[in-house]
Amino acid sequence: MGAVLEETYDSGVVAFLILCTALVFIMVPGLGFLYSGLARRKSALSLIWAVLMACCVGIFQWYFWGYSLAFSKTATNKFIGNLDSFGFRDVYGKVESDDQYPELVFANYQNMFLCVTLAIIAGATAERGRLLPHMVFLFLWATLVYSPIVCWIWSSNGWAASWGVLDYAGGGPVEIGSGVGGFVYSWFLGKRKEKLLINFRPHNVSLITLGTVLLWFGWLGFNGGSAFAPTMKAMMAIMNTNLTASFAAMTWCLLDYRLEKKWSTVGLCSGLVSGLVSSTPASGMITPYGSVILGIVTGIVCNFSTGLKYLVGVDDSLDILAEHGIAGMLGLFFNALFAADWIIGMDGSTEHPGGFISHNYKQIYKQIAFIAACTGYVAVVTSLICFVIDKIPGLKLRANEYAEAAGMDEDQIGEFAYDYVEVRRDFLSWGNNNQMEQNQDGSYIPNPLNHQDDHIPRVETHDGENGESSELSDHQHLDQEKQGV
């Protein structure tokens, strides 16, 4: 006779967590579209590939040993778990007799958090990073950085959890981890070539908007599901998420308008993402009016933080540090100020004295210490992983200059997001091959798309009459096509 599971669960809670697992997963393609739109068309597809493959790496790592290192039931180490649940061994039914859902549901829900984190970091490869070394990096990073920090804050034995640090849905492991980790990875990759950045703009704002909307949609499951039951706390987290995101978006747009006198869609999306990030550690902890203040502060601080990369000389091309790392730190710090014991206890089981507004003043230094510990640990260990991988033959992190000029789609993928401009993506050079290009202010600069300096592969053509071959650049070849030659 076959074995029959005899445990019973709250089917409403199980269904809620399964739904939230699917919602969090949709954030992964959302990030792919967002990053793809922010890049140039010649690297648009490579970023979608990087994000989706990062999700695959995260699923493998979590099943292999990531979940065990973060949440193993028998671990007593306050820093990292053991391998007792290696390969999801015995990760099936209830952990405690009064649990409302099986461990398998919890483990798969938490897996999506890792997938989103790795997908965020994948944006650091934008327009110059090789994909295979990055996937190796992500597996090691998930093992040595993400799993330990999750153990610190979400395992019952973790030092931060035992100390009373408040991190509702991942300000430490997800946001500081991805923001600081992606920034360090960008530092190791180095800057993109300056001559290729002239007049740089995102190639598809519609994709950016689509990706942001998918992120917002999924984030409701990300934060709402972290209550682990369809309770009032879940709805409070969703409301706080929307409040923070909305006020951050409005603030960001106002700051951009003062400079450009235009209402930027990219600015709107940037503000929404930074607000969603800062709500992650705080949405199930702080009051609604605290979320409004958090949104305004996030919009201001993260907007100006986009300039940090220029101060330190790091080409953080997608502003991962500003919109994830800094925003995550803000959310964690706001827990020290606006966390309320009555909101934390809305799930009917969690007891905590809250933060400053609940007269628990010592929460301030606990939150600051956790922020510092996460930031320092992520920066140091990520640097070590990058340094080692980059020295391994065949795993050099950065593509060469030729590949960067041709685009990551051509060098790493061999397929293109826009087939109708696959070879013709330098369409601005059509018409003539002028050496100079006119700016909006009337001044002239060297044309970065001039065929003499673009390092684009040359193609061989044949004369129809005598069969002689000659080499033409892509631009000359296209000029001939347009003229009917």
C-alpha positions in Angstrom: 0.0 0.0 0.0 1.1 3.5 -0.7 1.9 6.1 2.0 -0.7 8.7 2.7 0.0 12.0 4.4 -2.0 12.3 7.5 -1.0 15.8 8.7 -3.6 18.5 8.4 -3.0 22.1 7.7 -5.0 25.4 7.4 -5.8 25.2 3.7 -6.4 29.0 3.6 -2.9 29.7 4.9 -1.4 27.2 2.5 -3.3 28.7 -0.5 -2.2 32.2 0.6 1.5 31.2 0.7 1.3 29.4 -2.7 -0.3 32.5 -4.3 2.4 34.8 -2.7 5.1 32.4 -4.0 3.8 33.0 -7.5 3.5 36.7 -7.0 7.1 36.9 -5.9 8.3 34.9 -8.9 6.7 37.4 -11.3 9.2 40.0 -10.0 12.0 38.1 -11.7 10.8 38.7 -15.3 9.8 42.2 -14.1 13.4 42.9 -13.2 14.4 41.5 -16.6 12.2 43.9 -18.5 13.2 46.8 -16.3 17.0 46.2 -16.8 16.5 45.5 -20.5 14.8 48.8 -21.0 17.4 50.7 -19.1 20.2 49.4 -21.3 21.0 49.9 -24.9 19.3 47.7 -27.5 22.5 45.9 -28.4 22.6 44.5 -24.8 18.8 44.3 -24.1 18.4 40.5 -24.5 21.5 39.6 -22.5 20.1 41.3 -19.4 16.8 39.3 -19.7 18.9 36.1 -20.0 21.0 37.0 -17.0 18.0 37.7 -14.8 16.2 34.5 -15.8 19.3 32.4 -15.4 20.0 34.0 -12.1 16.6 32.7 -11.0 17.5 29.2 -12.2 20.8 29.3 -10.2 18.9 30.5 -7.2 16.4 27.5 -7.4 19.3 25.1 -7.7 21.4 26.6 -4.9 18.4 26.8 -2.5 17.5 23.1 -3.1 21.1 21.9 -3.0 22.2 23.4 0.3 21.0 27.1 0.5 17.9 26.4 2.5 19.7 24.1 4.9 22.4 26.7 5.5 19.7 29.3 6.2 16.9 27.4 8.0 18.1 24.0 9.0 16.0 22.7 12.0 18.9 21.3 14.0 21.4 24.1 13.7 22.6 25.8 16.8 25.1 28.1 15.1 24.1 31.8 15.4 25.9 32.6 12.1 25.0 29.9 9.6 23.1 26.7 9.5 24.3 23.1 8.9 23.6 20.7 6.1 21.0 18.6 7.9 18.4 19.6 5.2 20.8 19.1 2.3 18.9 18.5 -0.9 15.6 19.3 0.9 16.0 16.2 3.1 13.0 15.8 5.3 11.7 19.2 4.2 8.1 18.2 4.0 5.6 18.5 6.8 5.2 20.5 10.0 8.2 21.7 12.0 6.1 22.4 15.1 2.9 20.6 15.9 0.8 23.8 15.8 2.1 25.0 12.5 -0.6 26.0 10.0 1.5 25.1 6.9 4.1 22.5 5.9 7.8 23.3 5.8 7.8 22.6 2.0 5.5 25.5 1.4 7.7 27.8 3.6 10.9 26.7 1.9 9.6 27.3 -1.6 8.3 30.7 -0.7 11.6 31.7 0.8 13.3 30.3 -2.4 11.7 33.1 -4.4 13.3 35.7 -2.2 16.8 34.4 -3.1 15.8 34.3 -6.8 14.8 38.0 -6.7 18.0 38.9 -4.9 20.2 37.2 -7.4 18.1 38.7 -10.3 18.8 42.2 -8.8 22.5 41.6 -8.7 22.5 40.3 -12.3 21.9 43.9 -13.4 25.5 44.6 -12.5 26.6 42.8 -15.7 25.0 45.5 -17.8 26.8 46.0 -21.2 30.2 44.6 -20.2 29.9 41.6 -17.9 30.4 38.0 -19.1 27.5 35.7 -18.2 29.1 32.4 -17.3 31.4 33.8 -14.7 28.5 35.8 -13.3 26.4 32.6 -12.8 29.4 31.0 -10.9 29.6 34.2 -8.8 25.9 34.1 -8.0 26.0 30.5 -6.8 29.0 31.2 -4.5 27.4 34.5 -3.4 24.2 32.9 -2.4 26.1 30.3 -0.4 28.6 32.6 1.4 26.6 35.8 1.7 22.9 35.4 1.3 22.4 32.2 3.4 24.4 33.4 6.4 22.5 36.7 6.6 19.2 35.0 6.3 20.3 32.8 9.2 21.2 35.9 11.2 17.8 37.5 11.0 15.1 34.9 10.2 16.4 31.7 11.8 15.2 31.4 15.4 18.9 30.8 16.4 20.4 33.7 14.5 22.2 36.4 16.4 20.2 39.3 15.0 16.9 37.5 15.6 17.8 36.6 19.1 18.9 40.2 19.8 15.6 41.6 18.6 16.6 43.2 15.3 13.5 44.1 13.2 13.7 43.1 9.5 10.2 42.2 8.2 10.8 41.0 4.6 14.5 41.3 3.8 16.2 44.7 4.2 19.4 42.9 5.2 19.7 39.8 3.0 17.7 41.0 0.0 18.2 44.7 -0.3 21.5 45.5 1.3 22.8 42.2 0.0 21.8 42.9 -3.6 22.6 46.6 -3.5 26.0 46.5 -1.9 26.9 43.2 -3.7 25.9 44.5 -7.1 27.9 47.7 -6.4 31.0 45.8 -5.5 30.6 43.6 -8.6 30.3 46.7 -10.8 33.5 48.0 -9.2 35.4 44.8 -10.1 34.0 45.0 -13.7 35.2 48.6 -14.1 33.7 51.4 -16.1 32.2 51.1 -19.5 34.2 52.8 -22.3 33.5 56.5 -22.2 33.3 56.9 -25.9 30.4 54.4 -25.9 28.4 56.4 -23.3 28.0 59.6 -25.3 24.4 60.7 -25.3 23.5 57.5 -23.5 19.8 57.0 -22.7 17.6 54.0 -21.9 16.5 52.4 -25.1 13.0 51.4 -24.2 11.0 53.3 -21.5 7.9 51.2 -22.2 9.9 48.1 -21.1 11.0 50.0 -18.0 7.4 50.8 -17.1 6.2 47.3 -17.7 9.0 45.9 -15.6 8.2 48.3 -12.7 4.5 47.5 -12.8 5.3 43.7 -12.6 7.6 44.4 -9.7 5.0 46.4 -7.8 2.4 43.7 -8.4 4.8 41.0 -7.2 5.9 43.1 -4.2 2.5 42.9 -2.7 3.1 39.1 -2.4 6.7 39.7 -1.3 5.6 41.9 1.7 2.1 40.7 2.2 3.1 37.1 2.2 5.8 37.7 4.8 3.0 37.7 7.4 2.7 34.0 6.6 -1.0 34.1 7.0 -3.9 36.1 5.5 -4.2 38.2 8.6 -4.7 41.9 9.2 -0.9 42.2 9.4 -0.6 41.1 5.8 -3.1 43.8 4.7 -1.2 46.4 6.8 2.0 45.4 5.0 0.3 45.8 1.6 -1.1 49.2 2.5 2.3 50.4 3.9 4.0 49.1 0.7 1.7 51.1 -1.5 2.0 54.3 0.6 5.8 54.2 0.7 6.1 53.5 -3.0 3.6 56.2 -4.0 5.2 58.9 -1.9 8.7 58.0 -3.0 7.6 58.1 -6.7 6.0 61.5 -6.3 9.0 62.9 -4.4 11.5 61.6 -7.0 9.4 63.1 -9.9 9.3 66.5 -8.2 13.1 66.4 -7.7 13.6 65.6 -11.4 11.1 68.2 -12.5 13.0 71.0 -10.8 16.0 70.2 -13.1 14.4 69.2 -16.4 10.9 70.9 -16.2 9.6 67.6 -17.5 7.7 64.7 -15.9 10.1 61.8 -16.3 8.7 58.3 -16.6 12.1 56.8 -15.8 12.1 59.0 -12.7 8.6 57.8 -11.8 9.7 54.2 -12.1 13.0 54.8 -10.1 11.0 56.4 -7.3 8.5 53.5 -7.2 11.3 50.9 -7.1 13.2 52.7 -4.3 10.0 53.1 -2.3 9.1 49.4 -2.7 12.6 48.5 -1.5 12.5 50.7 1.6 9.1 49.3 2.5 10.4 45.7 2.4 12.0 45.7 5.9 9.4 48.1 7.4 5.9 47.5 5.9 4.9 44.9 8.5 6.4 46.9 11.4 5.7 50.6 11.1 2.7 52.8 11.2 1.0 54.1 8.0 2.0 57.7 8.7 5.6 56.4 9.2 5.3 54.8 5.7 4.4 58.2 4.3 7.4 59.8 5.9 9.6 56.9 4.8 8.4 57.3 1.2 9.2 61.0 1.1 12.7 60.5 2.7 13.4 57.6 0.4 12.6 59.6 -2.7 14.9 62.4 -1.6 17.8 60.3 -0.3 17.8 57.7 -3.1 17.5 60.4 -5.8 20.6 62.1 -4.5 22.3 58.8 -3.8 22.4 58.1 -7.5 25.4 60.5 -7.5 27.5 58.4 -5.2 28.7 56.3 -8.1 30.3 59.4 -9.6 32.0 60.3 -6.3 33.7 57.0 -5.9 34.2 56.3 -9.7 32.1 53.1 -9.9 30.0 52.5 -13.0 26.8 51.3 -11.2 25.0 51.5 -14.5 21.5 50.6 -13.2 21.8 52.4 -9.8 21.5 49.2 -7.8 23.2 50.7 -4.7 21.0 53.8 -4.6 17.7 52.1 -5.3 18.3 48.9 -3.4 21.2 49.2 -0.9 20.5 52.7 0.4 16.7 52.2 0.3 17.0 49.0 2.3 19.1 50.8 4.9 16.5 53.5 5.2 13.7 50.9 5.7 15.7 49.2 8.4 16.4 52.4 10.2 12.8 53.5 10.1 12.0 50.3 12.1 14.0 51.8 14.9 11.8 55.0 14.8 8.3 54.0 13.7 7.9 50.3 14.5 4.9 49.8 16.7 4.3 46.9 19.0 0.6 46.7 18.0 1.4 46.4 14.3 4.1 43.8 14.8 1.5 41.8 16.9 -1.3 42.0 14.3 -0.5 38.4 13.2 -1.7 37.3 16.6 1.6 35.6 17.6 4.6 37.9 17.3 5.6 39.9 20.4 8.1 42.7 20.2 8.4 46.0 22.1 8.7 48.0 18.8 10.8 51.1 18.3 11.1 54.7 19.3 7.4 55.5 19.1 6.7 52.5 21.4 9.4 53.9 23.9 11.8 51.1 23.0 14.8 53.5 22.5 17.5 50.8 22.4 16.1 49.6 19.1 17.9 52.4 17.4 21.4 51.1 18.0 20.3 47.5 17.3 19.1 48.5 13.8 22.2 50.6 13.1 24.4 47.7 14.2 22.6 45.3 11.9 22.8 47.7 9.0 26.6 48.0 9.5 27.1 44.3 10.0 25.2 43.5 6.7 26.9 46.2 4.7 30.4 45.3 5.9 30.0 41.6 5.5 28.5 41.8 2.0 31.2 44.2 0.8 34.1 42.1 2.1 32.9 38.7 1.1 31.6 39.8 -2.3 35.0 41.4 -3.0 36.8 38.1 -2.1 34.5 36.1 -4.4 35.0 38.5 -7.3 38.8 38.6 -6.8 39.1 34.8 -6.8 36.7 34.1 -9.7 38.4 36.7 -11.9 41.7 34.9 -11.5 40.4 31.6 -12.6 41.2 30.8 -16.3 38.1 31.1 -18.4 36.1 32.9 -15.8 37.3 36.5 -16.3 34.4 38.7 -15.2 34.5 41.4 -17.9 34.1 41.0 -21.7 36.8 42.5 -23.9 36.5 45.9 -25.6 35.5 44.4 -29.0 32.6 42.6 -27.3 31.5 45.7 -25.4 31.4 47.7 -28.6 29.5 45.1 -30.5 27.1 44.5 -27.6 26.5 41.7 -25.1 23.7 40.3 -27.2 26.1 39.6 -30.1 29.0 38.5 -27.9 27.3 36.5 -25.2 23.9 35.5 -26.6 24.0 35.3 -30.4 20.4 36.4 -30.5 18.9 39.9 -30.4 15.9 41.6 -28.8 15.1 43.4 -32.0 15.9 41.3 -35.1 14.9 44.1 -37.5 17.8 46.2 -36.2 20.1 43.3 -35.4 23.0 44.4 -37.7 21.5 47.9 -38.1 21.5 48.9 -34.5 23.8 51.8 -35.3 21.0 53.4 -37.2 22.1 57.0 -36.3 25.0 56.7 -38.7 22.7 56.2 -41.7 22.6 58.8 -44.4 26.2 60.0 -44.2 29.3 59.2 -42.3 30.0 62.5 -40.8 33.0 62.7 -38.5 31.1 65.1 -36.2 27.7 65.0 -34.5 25.7 68.1 -33.4 24.6 68.5 -29.8 21.3 70.1 -28.8 23.2 73.3 -27.9 24.6 73.6 -31.4 28.1 72.4 -30.5 29.8 69.5 -32.2 31.3 66.3 -30.8 33.0 63.3 -32.5 30.4 61.0 -33.8 30.7 57.8 -31.6 29.0 55.8 -34.3 31.5 56.7 -37.1 32.6 53.5 -38.7 36.3 54.2 -38.3 36.1 54.0 -34.5 33.3 51.7 -33.6 35.1 48.3 -33.6 32.1 46.7 -35.2 32.9 43.6 -37.2 33.5 44.0 -40.9 31.6 42.1 -43.5 32.8 40.7 -46.8 30.9 41.6 -50.0 31.4 40.4 -53.6 31.1 42.3 -56.8 28.4 40.8 -59.0 30.4 41.1 -62.2 33.9 40.0 -61.5 33.5 38.1 -58.2 36.2 40.3 -56.5 35.7 40.7 -52.8 36.2 43.8 -50.7 35.8 44.6 -47.1 33.1 47.1 -46.0 32.2 48.2 -42.5 28.6 47.5 -41.4 27.8 51.2 -41.9 29.1 51.3 -45.5 27.2 48.1 -46.2 24.0 49.6 -44.8 24.6 52.8 -46.9 24.8 50.7 -50.0 21.6 48.8 -49.0 19.7 52.1 -48.6 21.0 53.3 -52.0 19.9 50.1 -53.7 23.5 48.9 -54.4 
